[in-house]
Amino acid sequence: MNADEFNNLYPVGTPVVAYPLTRPEDETPEFFERLTTVTRTPARELGDGTPVIEVDGYAAGMPLAHVDVVTGGA
């Protein structure tokens, strides 16, 4: 999903689970962190085309590939 698609679906303040360094399926437990948070900026694309978003509780941009939107009662 690119930044425009994400922004069309999810406004700032959307609840997400973010994985700053590695996702659980990457099997690198020494780098694993799970952050339950909300988006604080619209998504944007870096110069290389990577879509990123900023979330509460994390200072840098987070690749959208490291963010799962919380849906329903989760």
Backbone as CSV, one residue per row, in Angstrom:
resi,resn,N_x,N_y,N_z,CA_x,CA_y,CA_z,C_x,C_y,C_z
1,MET,0.850,-1.175,0.000,0.000,0.000,0.000,0.895,1.237,0.000
2,ASN,0.554,2.193,-0.847,1.348,3.417,-0.863,0.752,4.437,0.120
3,ALA,1.421,5.565,0.270,1.012,6.575,1.245,-0.374,7.134,0.936
4,ASP,-0.670,7.435,-0.312,-1.977,7.986,-0.667,-3.104,7.003,-0.352
5,GLU,-2.896,5.736,-0.669,-3.911,4.720,-0.375,-4.158,4.628,1.130
6,PHE,-3.080,4.621,1.913,-3.212,4.553,3.367,-3.988,5.762,3.884
7,ASN,-3.621,6.946,3.426,-4.277,8.172,3.894,-5.753,8.216,3.522
8,ASN,-6.115,7.652,2.384,-7.522,7.613,1.977,-8.351,6.685,2.862
9,LEU,-7.711,5.679,3.436,-8.406,4.707,4.277,-8.359,5.037,5.762
10,TYR,-7.252,5.648,6.217,-7.021,5.789,7.650,-6.605,7.220,8.004
11,PRO,-7.421,7.911,8.793,-7.067,9.276,9.207,-6.018,9.270,10.321
12,VAL,-5.407,10.421,10.548,-4.508,10.587,11.695,-5.304,10.233,12.948
13,GLY,-4.662,9.497,13.855,-5.329,9.045,15.071,-5.824,7.615,14.996
14,THR,-5.594,6.953,13.864,-6.006,5.562,13.694,-5.201,4.666,14.626
15,PRO,-5.852,3.769,15.384,-5.121,2.821,16.229,-4.330,1.823,15.379
16,VAL,-3.093,1.601,15.768,-2.218,0.666,15.056,-1.343,-0.095,16.047
17,VAL,-0.809,-1.198,15.577,0.278,-1.892,16.251,1.484,-1.707,15.347
18,ALA,2.564,-1.173,15.924,3.763,-0.880,15.142,4.921,-1.738,15.633
19,TYR,5.766,-2.112,14.717,6.952,-2.924,14.996,8.164,-2.129,14.519
20,PRO,8.794,-1.336,15.403,9.840,-0.398,14.985,11.010,-1.014,14.219
21,LEU,11.555,-2.118,14.679,12.755,-2.646,14.027,12.510,-3.901,13.209
22,THR,11.652,-4.767,13.696,11.422,-6.033,13.016,10.024,-6.536,13.338
23,ARG,9.421,-7.234,12.417,8.100,-7.826,12.633,8.269,-9.195,13.294
24,PRO,7.227,-9.691,13.948,7.349,-10.993,14.627,7.776,-12.118,13.701
25,GLU,7.284,-12.114,12.469,7.605,-13.204,11.541,9.043,-13.156,11.024
26,ASP,9.766,-12.085,11.323,11.163,-11.983,10.895,12.104,-12.852,11.730
27,GLU,11.587,-13.393,12.829,12.349,-14.308,13.690,13.676,-13.731,14.150
28,THR,13.645,-12.475,14.570,14.819,-11.828,15.164,14.403,-11.252,16.521
29,PRO,14.211,-12.129,17.511,13.667,-11.692,18.807,14.507,-10.636,19.510
30,GLU,15.779,-10.575,19.231,16.632,-9.576,19.885,16.285,-8.152,19.451
31,PHE,15.581,-8.004,18.340,15.194,-6.685,17.847,13.684,-6.443,17.919
32,PHE,12.934,-7.424,18.407,11.481,-7.329,18.370,10.945,-6.382,19.435
33,GLU,10.046,-5.507,19.011,9.310,-4.629,19.910,7.921,-4.430,19.319
34,ARG,6.917,-4.478,20.170,5.525,-4.266,19.740,5.028,-3.007,20.428
35,LEU,4.524,-2.068,19.654,4.072,-0.790,20.179,2.606,-0.594,19.779
36,THR,1.706,-0.623,20.766,0.296,-0.352,20.515,0.106,1.151,20.648
37,THR,-0.341,1.803,19.580,-0.299,3.260,19.521,-1.331,3.780,18.515
38,VAL,-1.183,5.027,18.127,-2.022,5.637,17.081,-1.135,6.412,16.123
39,THR,-1.620,6.609,14.909,-0.871,7.410,13.946,-0.939,8.880,14.358
40,ARG,0.163,9.609,14.115,0.162,11.035,14.467,0.427,11.951,13.278
41,THR,0.664,11.380,12.122,0.828,12.160,10.893,0.198,11.375,9.745
42,PRO,-0.111,12.057,8.651,-0.463,11.308,7.444,0.776,10.542,6.947
43,ALA,0.536,9.488,6.206,1.647,8.758,5.593,2.257,9.617,4.488
44,ARG,3.545,9.385,4.233,4.252,10.079,3.155,5.265,9.100,2.566
45,GLU,5.794,9.453,1.418,6.791,8.579,0.798,8.163,9.229,0.859
46,LEU,9.150,8.425,1.243,10.536,8.891,1.265,11.050,9.007,-0.170
47,GLY,12.209,9.558,-0.326,12.809,9.732,-1.641,12.944,8.448,-2.429
48,ASP,13.140,7.336,-1.723,13.271,6.051,-2.415,11.923,5.381,-2.650
49,GLY,10.828,6.074,-2.262,9.490,5.538,-2.494,8.907,4.755,-1.334
50,THR,9.670,4.546,-0.265,9.166,3.808,0.889,8.097,4.623,1.606
51,PRO,6.883,4.079,1.769,5.852,4.799,2.506,6.092,4.664,4.007
52,VAL,6.030,5.790,4.705,6.256,5.810,6.149,5.172,6.635,6.833
53,ILE,5.026,6.402,8.123,4.081,7.157,8.939,4.721,7.366,10.302
54,GLU,4.299,8.393,11.007,4.775,8.608,12.371,3.676,8.196,13.329
55,VAL,4.086,7.563,14.434,3.145,7.092,15.444,3.541,7.644,16.806
56,ASP,2.563,7.776,17.693,2.852,8.208,19.059,3.785,7.204,19.726
57,GLY,4.767,7.720,20.453,5.673,6.859,21.194,6.914,6.429,20.444
58,TYR,7.083,6.910,19.219,8.269,6.551,18.433,8.704,7.789,17.669
59,ALA,9.973,8.137,17.764,10.456,9.421,17.259,10.644,9.482,15.743
60,ALA,10.880,8.365,15.108,11.207,8.372,13.678,10.027,7.895,12.846
61,GLY,10.143,8.053,11.543,9.138,7.513,10.642,9.169,6.001,10.663
62,MET,7.995,5.404,10.555,7.843,3.953,10.594,7.369,3.486,9.228
63,PRO,8.077,2.547,8.593,7.596,2.039,7.309,6.198,1.438,7.456
64,LEU,5.324,1.700,6.504,3.989,1.117,6.569,4.024,-0.396,6.647
65,ALA,5.060,-1.018,6.113,5.193,-2.474,6.194,5.383,-2.950,7.633
66,HIS,5.680,-2.034,8.553,5.869,-2.370,9.964,4.698,-1.903,10.815
67,VAL,3.568,-1.616,10.183,2.391,-1.108,10.893,1.174,-1.949,10.518
68,ASP,0.451,-2.398,11.541,-0.817,-3.094,11.330,-1.931,-2.239,11.922
69,VAL,-2.930,-1.929,11.123,-4.078,-1.168,11.605,-4.908,-2.073,12.504
70,VAL,-5.325,-1.518,13.642,-6.184,-2.267,14.569,-7.621,-2.115,14.091
71,THR,-8.281,-3.232,13.860,-9.657,-3.212,13.383,-10.574,-3.899,14.379
72,GLY,-11.821,-3.552,14.319,-12.820,-4.205,15.166,-12.536,-4.025,16.637
73,GLY,-12.744,-5.066,17.403,-12.570,-5.004,18.850,-11.191,-5.405,19.310
74,ALA,-10.216,-5.464,18.423,-8.880,-5.932,18.792,-8.124,-4.962,19.649
